[in-house]
Amino acid sequence: MYRIMLCCSAGMSTSMLVRKMEEAAAQRALEVEIKAFGVAEFDEQFSRYQVVLLGPQVKYMLKSLADKAAGQNVPVQPIDMMDYGMQRGDKVLDFALSLITTANEKAAL
C-alpha cells in the first residue's frame, strides 16, 4: 500500500485533490492511503507516510519541512501548480509514486 500525505494551509483545499487521486488509484487497482493535513500537523503526521506533497500555498516552507523529513527518508516536494489548480489527480498520483520509488531505491543502496 502506498501512503501519501498532502499538506496545505489548513488541510481543506487539498481534500478535493485527494478524492481525484483516490479515483485515479482505483482505476489502476492501486492500494493507497491519501490524507490531507494542515501544515500545523506536519510534525506529528509526516513519519506515517512515504511521501509528502505540498500545496502551492505552503510551497515557501519546502526547505524547512523537507529538512525535518529527510532523517526518516520521507521526500517532501511541492505539487505542480497547474496540476493542483486543474485538480489532475492522475498526474499528482504519478508524481507521488515516482518520489516513493526514488526514495525506496536510495534507501536500498
N, C-alpha and C positions, 0 to 999 in steps of 0.2 A: 504494500500500500504506500502511495505517495502522500506525504504530509506537507501542505503548502500554507504558509501564513501570508496574508495580505495586511498591510499596515497603512493607515491613513490618519488624519487628524483625530477622528473620533470613532472610526470603525464603521461608520454609516455609509459613506459614499462608495465603498468598495463592495458592499453587500450584493448589489446587482451584478457586479462583475464576478463575484463568487458563484452566483447561480449560472451565469453563462459558461464559466469554466467547468462547473459540475456537469452541465448539459453536454459540453464537448467531450468530457471524460467518459460519460455514459455512452455516447455514440461510439466510442473506441473500446468500450468494455474495460476501462481502466479503473482500478480501485483507488479513490482519492479521498483525502480529508482536507478540505479547504475551509479556512476560517478567516474572518476579518476582525482585526482589533485596532483600537486606537493606539497611537504611539505611546501613550502613558502606560500601556500594558506590555510594551515590548520586553522589558527586562524579565518579567515573570513568565512570558509565553514563548519566546523565540526558541528556547532549547528543546521544545517539544516537536519542532518542525524541521524539515530537511532543507527548506529554503524560505526566505522572507522577501516578499516583493513590496516595494514602497509606492504608494500613490503619489501623483505629482505634487500634491500639497505638502508632503513631508520629504521630498527628494533632497532638500537642503540639509537634512540630517543624515544623509547616506554615510559619510565618513565615521561619525561617532557611533552609529548603530552597527555598521559593518565591523568596526574595531571591537565592539562588545561581543559580537557573534563569532569572530574569527577563531577564538580559542576553542570553540566547540565545532569547528568545521561547518558552520551554517552560513552559506552565502547570502548576502543581502544586496539586492540590486533594485534600481527604480524600474517601474513599469513604463514602457514606451508611451509617451503622452498621447499619440494618435490611437494606439490600441486601447488605451484607457478611455479616452473620450468616445470612441466608437463602440466601446463595450465588446471588443473582439476577444471573447473568452477563449477561442481556439488558439489564437496567437499567443495570448498571455500564458495559457497552459503549456504550449510548446516551449516558451521561454523558460518557464519554471522547471520543466522536465530536463531541459538542456543544462541548466545550472546544477540540478541534482546529479545528473550523470557526470558532469565535470568534477564536482566535489567528491563523488564516490571514487572516481579514477585517481584523483590526487591523494585521497586517503589510503588507497591501495598501494601506493608507491612506497 
